[in-house]
Amino acid sequence: MRILAAGALAFVPMLSAPPATPEPETPPQAVSVQVEPGVSKGTGKLTPTAGADKLIAPLGVDPACPATLRIGMRSEAKKAAYATMRVEADPPLTASRAMLTSYLPPGYEVRAKLLVAVPPGTGAGTYGLRLRTPSSTLKVPVEVVPVDGLDNGGNLALRRPVTASSQHVNANYPPCSVADGDRSSNGWAGGNGWNDATARSWPDTVAVALGGARQVSRVDLYTLDTERYPASRYGLRDWDVQVRAGGGAWQTVAQVRGNTAGTARSDFAPVTAEDVRIVALASNGANDYTRIIEVEAR
């Protein structure tokens, strides 16, 4: 049994003038709230769950890309019933929901995405996040850290500022999501992945400011790719990788042509760069939008 999140609809951009052309199909948002079967122990407990034992929330990032955590609750009751879990965050942090409510058969678990925002002026440190059910409370510490203090795993683009040539307004496709560390296409149209606003019009660009001069020799690009919406039909096909330093001219360091995979790695001679840019030139199939899930620079 699955429950669709409110507003989980695909957009269909309107065409303004004849001749009539097939309207571009846009993959819908992935399910953000799920109810999954399990095994009930018959204890009557409603147990809160979280996808991680702590949450890292960087300071100064685009508000459109807050820190995210999968939360949930599991029913060990003997009978089906409505279940509610309350969500509390220490101020000034704010959570995207104050509670999670669902009808749960015995043994089932409901899961949902929680967004935790860090307002400007928040001090670095550890804050509390609590998931409360009538039977128990799960505490998940939230570590608020400067971007430079993140463990980026070598990805110089992680949580850095992103600018794009355009952004589609009919769903949630923030440019900052291409540098949020989430390579998965499962959150498409729900905040994870960028879609431009100019169908069948090229080029499109998305640029990441690296926070200073960095040595870069590799850029990985992740485009939309799921079993239902494969990259060979919906993903980015052709693009250039560019860099620049000191606000100078953009320099093309790699080119990708004919891509049909969900990810493509571009290696090039090491270069000092302050910004990295993807210049999108074509997508696969007739539905020509630029769809990028993640850009990593190393």
Backbone torsions as a table, in degrees:
resi	resn	phi	psi	omega
1	MET	NA	132.6	179.9
2	ARG	-128.6	143.0	178.2
3	ILE	-115.8	122.2	-179.7
4	LEU	-78.3	138.6	176.2
5	ALA	-68.1	148.2	177.3
6	ALA	-60.7	138.0	178.0
7	GLY	80.9	9.5	-177.6
8	ALA	-81.9	67.7	-177.3
9	LEU	-119.6	149.8	175.5
10	ALA	-84.9	147.9	175.0
11	PHE	-95.6	152.3	175.4
12	VAL	-127.7	99.4	-178.8
13	PRO	-58.1	138.9	-178.6
14	MET	-85.4	143.5	175.7
15	LEU	-96.7	137.2	-166.9
16	SER	-90.4	-19.8	-173.1
17	ALA	-148.7	152.3	174.3
18	PRO	-68.7	165.9	2.0
19	PRO	-72.7	154.6	-177.4
20	ALA	-62.0	136.4	179.4
21	THR	-130.7	141.5	177.9
22	PRO	-54.3	129.3	-177.9
23	GLU	-70.5	139.6	-177.9
24	PRO	-64.9	129.6	177.9
25	GLU	-84.9	132.0	178.5
26	THR	-116.8	127.5	-179.8
27	PRO	-57.7	138.2	-179.2
28	PRO	-75.0	167.0	177.9
29	GLN	-64.2	143.4	175.3
30	ALA	-69.8	156.2	178.4
31	VAL	-63.8	127.1	-178.8
32	SER	-102.4	-14.7	174.7
33	VAL	-123.9	126.8	-176.2
34	GLN	-130.6	142.8	172.0
35	VAL	-115.1	121.5	-173.3
36	GLU	-122.5	146.0	-179.2
37	PRO	-72.6	156.6	176.7
38	GLY	-156.4	-156.2	-179.0
39	VAL	-121.1	126.4	178.8
40	SER	-89.7	135.4	176.7
41	LYS	-91.8	-3.2	176.8
42	GLY	71.5	18.6	-178.2
43	THR	-82.1	-15.9	-177.7
44	GLY	85.2	-0.9	-177.7
45	LYS	-79.1	151.0	171.2
46	LEU	-116.9	107.4	-170.3
47	THR	-100.4	123.2	175.7
48	PRO	-74.4	147.8	179.6
49	THR	-134.6	157.8	176.9
50	ALA	-142.9	150.1	-177.1
51	GLY	-78.5	-5.6	179.1
52	ALA	-153.7	156.3	-179.6
53	ASP	-83.6	-9.9	172.6
54	LYS	-156.4	161.4	-179.4
55	LEU	-122.7	130.2	176.4
56	ILE	-97.0	122.5	-178.1
57	ALA	-122.0	108.7	-177.7
58	PRO	-75.7	148.9	178.2
59	LEU	-82.2	147.5	169.3
60	GLY	73.0	16.5	179.2
61	VAL	-86.3	166.0	178.2
62	ASP	-58.0	128.3	179.6
63	PRO	-58.4	-20.3	178.8
64	ALA	-72.2	-10.4	-178.2
65	CYS	-129.4	68.4	179.9
66	PRO	-72.4	171.0	174.7
67	ALA	-66.8	145.1	-177.3
68	THR	-126.6	149.7	179.8
69	LEU	-147.7	136.3	173.4
70	ARG	-83.0	125.6	178.4
71	ILE	-122.0	165.8	179.1
72	GLY	-172.3	-177.3	174.5
73	MET	-149.5	144.8	-176.0
74	ARG	-119.1	130.4	-179.3
75	SER	-92.8	128.0	173.2
76	GLU	-113.9	24.0	179.7
77	ALA	-74.3	167.3	178.2
78	LYS	-89.8	-18.7	-178.8
79	LYS	-129.6	155.4	176.5
80	ALA	-68.7	143.7	-179.4
81	ALA	-163.6	164.4	172.7
82	TYR	-77.5	136.2	-177.7
83	ALA	-123.6	144.5	-179.3
84	THR	-134.2	136.1	174.5
85	MET	-125.5	132.6	178.8
86	ARG	-93.6	145.9	-178.9
87	VAL	-117.8	125.0	-179.6
88	GLU	-126.9	135.2	177.1
89	ALA	-127.6	139.1	176.3
90	ASP	-63.6	133.9	174.4
91	PRO	-67.8	151.9	7.5
92	PRO	-87.0	7.1	178.6
93	LEU	-62.6	147.2	176.8
94	THR	-128.1	141.9	179.1
95	ALA	-106.2	149.9	-175.4
96	SER	-73.3	-14.4	176.3
97	ARG	-144.8	145.4	178.0
98	ALA	-92.2	-16.4	178.4
99	MET	-157.2	163.3	174.5
100	LEU	-127.1	122.2	-177.6
101	THR	-127.9	137.8	179.5
102	SER	-160.4	153.3	170.4
103	TYR	-80.7	123.4	-175.2
104	LEU	-125.7	120.0	168.7
105	PRO	-68.7	163.8	179.6
106	PRO	-57.4	131.8	177.3
107	GLY	86.0	-9.4	-177.8
108	TYR	-82.5	157.1	178.0
109	GLU	-129.7	136.9	175.2
110	VAL	-105.0	138.7	180.0
111	ARG	-131.3	147.1	-179.0
112	ALA	-152.8	161.9	177.8
113	LYS	-90.8	133.2	176.6
114	LEU	-113.4	131.3	176.5
115	LEU	-102.7	131.2	179.2
116	VAL	-118.9	114.2	-176.6
117	ALA	-96.3	144.0	177.8
118	VAL	-113.0	103.4	-177.1
119	PRO	-64.5	154.6	175.4
120	PRO	-56.1	140.6	179.6
121	GLY	90.0	-4.2	177.3
122	THR	-66.2	135.9	179.6
123	GLY	-81.0	149.0	175.2
124	ALA	-64.9	148.3	-179.6
125	GLY	149.9	-171.3	-178.3
126	THR	-107.0	127.7	179.9
127	TYR	-118.3	163.3	-176.9
128	GLY	-98.9	142.3	170.5
129	LEU	-130.5	126.1	-175.6
130	ARG	-124.5	133.9	176.2
131	LEU	-111.6	112.6	-171.4
132	ARG	-113.7	127.8	167.0
133	THR	-117.0	168.4	179.7
134	PRO	-58.3	-25.8	-174.9
135	SER	-99.0	-20.9	-177.0
136	SER	-162.4	166.2	177.5
137	THR	-129.2	131.1	176.1
138	LEU	-107.7	124.4	179.7
139	LYS	-101.1	127.4	178.1
140	VAL	-122.5	108.2	178.8
141	PRO	-66.1	142.1	177.0
142	VAL	-112.4	114.6	180.0
143	GLU	-94.6	112.1	178.7
144	VAL	-92.7	119.1	-174.2
145	VAL	-135.3	151.9	172.9
146	PRO	-64.0	153.9	179.8
147	VAL	-57.1	-39.2	179.8
148	ASP	-66.4	-16.4	179.0
149	GLY	-93.0	-0.3	179.6
150	LEU	-71.7	146.7	167.9
151	ASP	-83.3	97.1	-172.6
152	ASN	-89.2	0.6	178.1
153	GLY	61.0	23.0	-179.2
154	GLY	91.6	-4.2	179.3
155	ASN	-86.8	103.4	-175.7
156	LEU	-69.5	-16.2	-178.3
157	ALA	-89.6	-9.5	-171.8
158	LEU	-59.4	120.9	175.8
159	ARG	62.7	18.8	176.6
160	ARG	-84.8	159.4	-178.9
161	PRO	-61.8	140.0	-177.3
162	VAL	-126.3	137.0	172.7
163	THR	-125.3	147.9	-177.9
164	ALA	-134.9	157.7	-179.2
165	SER	-67.6	-28.3	176.9
166	SER	-166.0	169.7	177.9
167	GLN	-146.4	127.1	179.4
168	HIS	-65.6	136.0	-172.1
169	VAL	-99.0	-4.8	-174.9
170	ASN	-90.1	6.5	175.0
171	ALA	-162.3	-175.5	-173.9
172	ASN	-96.8	93.0	-178.3
173	TYR	-126.6	59.8	-174.1
174	PRO	-68.6	135.2	177.3
175	PRO	-56.5	-35.3	-177.9
176	CYS	-60.3	-20.0	-178.3
177	SER	-68.9	-15.0	178.6
178	VAL	-77.0	-3.3	178.3
179	ALA	-129.3	26.9	-176.7
180	ASP	-95.3	0.5	177.6
181	GLY	87.9	-0.6	-179.4
182	ASP	-102.8	110.0	-178.1
183	ARG	-86.6	-7.6	-173.4
184	SER	-76.5	144.2	175.2
185	SER	-87.1	-0.8	-172.6
186	ASN	-67.1	-22.2	179.6
187	GLY	-97.6	21.4	-177.4
188	TRP	-57.5	134.9	-178.2
189	ALA	68.7	5.9	177.8
190	GLY	-121.3	21.5	176.3
191	GLY	113.6	-8.0	179.2
192	ASN	-118.6	98.4	179.6
193	GLY	126.2	143.9	-178.9
194	TRP	-106.8	136.6	174.8
195	ASN	-125.9	126.8	179.4
196	ASP	-73.8	175.0	-175.3
197	ALA	-107.9	7.9	-173.5
198	THR	-122.7	84.8	-178.4
199	ALA	-60.3	132.8	175.8
200	ARG	57.7	31.1	176.8
201	SER	-132.7	126.9	-173.8
202	TRP	-130.3	158.0	0.6
203	PRO	-84.8	164.9	169.1
204	ASP	-117.5	147.9	-178.5
205	THR	-132.2	147.5	171.2
206	VAL	-140.2	127.3	-173.9
207	ALA	-124.2	144.5	179.1
208	VAL	-119.7	124.7	174.9
209	ALA	-85.6	123.7	-171.0
210	LEU	-84.7	-1.2	177.6
211	GLY	82.5	19.7	-179.1
212	GLY	139.2	178.6	-179.6
213	ALA	-71.8	125.3	-179.5
214	ARG	-133.3	150.9	174.3
215	GLN	-89.2	122.9	-175.2
216	VAL	-124.0	136.1	178.0
217	SER	-138.5	6.5	-177.5
218	ARG	-158.4	137.9	173.6
219	VAL	-132.8	126.7	176.1
220	ASP	-106.3	135.0	178.2
221	LEU	-120.7	132.0	176.6
222	TYR	-113.0	123.5	179.6
223	THR	-111.1	171.3	-178.8
224	LEU	-57.2	128.6	-177.8
225	ASP	-162.4	104.7	172.4
226	THR	-133.0	173.2	179.3
227	GLU	-61.5	-39.0	-179.2
228	ARG	-81.3	-33.6	-178.2
229	TYR	-123.2	76.3	-174.5
230	PRO	-71.2	154.4	178.8
231	ALA	-61.0	-29.9	-178.8
232	SER	-64.0	-15.6	178.1
233	ARG	-117.4	-33.3	-173.4
234	TYR	-115.4	-10.5	-173.9
235	GLY	-86.8	174.0	178.9
236	LEU	-76.2	136.3	-176.0
237	ARG	-104.1	-50.1	-174.9
238	ASP	-125.0	134.5	174.9
239	TRP	-161.3	161.3	172.8
240	ASP	-109.7	146.2	172.2
241	VAL	-103.9	124.5	-178.6
242	GLN	-125.9	155.5	176.0
243	VAL	-136.5	161.3	172.0
244	ARG	-153.7	159.7	178.6
245	ALA	-136.8	145.1	176.1
246	GLY	63.0	24.7	180.0
247	GLY	70.4	16.0	-180.0
248	GLY	-79.9	-160.8	-178.5
249	ALA	-73.3	149.7	175.2
250	TRP	-72.4	139.8	180.0
251	GLN	-119.8	125.2	177.7
252	THR	-78.2	122.9	-177.9
253	VAL	-112.5	-13.7	178.6
254	ALA	-159.9	154.2	176.9
255	GLN	-133.5	141.0	175.5
256	VAL	-122.7	128.7	179.6
257	ARG	-133.4	139.8	175.4
258	GLY	72.3	24.4	-178.8
259	ASN	-70.5	136.5	174.5
260	THR	-128.0	6.4	-177.3
261	ALA	-97.9	165.4	179.5
262	GLY	-74.9	-21.0	179.2
263	THR	-141.6	147.5	177.9
264	ALA	-141.1	134.1	-179.5
265	ARG	-105.4	131.8	177.7
266	SER	-117.0	117.8	176.8
267	ASP	-106.1	143.2	179.7
268	PHE	-154.0	169.1	179.5
269	ALA	-60.7	137.7	-178.6
270	PRO	-52.8	136.9	-179.2
271	VAL	-142.1	145.7	175.9
272	THR	-83.3	126.7	-175.6
273	ALA	-143.2	147.3	172.3
274	GLU	-104.9	-20.0	179.7
275	ASP	-139.7	146.5	174.4
276	VAL	-122.9	138.3	-177.5
277	ARG	-134.8	141.5	170.5
278	ILE	-103.9	125.3	175.5
279	VAL	-106.9	102.1	-176.6
280	ALA	-80.5	134.3	-174.2
281	LEU	-118.5	-24.0	179.6
282	ALA	-169.9	150.0	173.1
283	SER	-113.9	169.4	179.2
284	ASN	-81.7	141.3	176.9
285	GLY	80.5	-175.7	-175.9
286	ALA	-80.8	-17.7	-176.9
287	ASN	-86.2	78.2	-167.9
288	ASP	-88.9	80.5	165.6
289	TYR	-114.0	161.6	170.5
290	THR	-91.7	124.6	-179.2
291	ARG	-127.5	110.3	-179.2
292	ILE	-124.6	128.8	179.0
293	ILE	-88.8	-45.2	-174.9
294	GLU	-154.5	145.6	172.4
295	VAL	-126.4	125.9	178.6
296	GLU	-120.0	136.9	177.9
297	ALA	-120.2	134.2	-177.1
298	ARG	-136.5	NA	NA
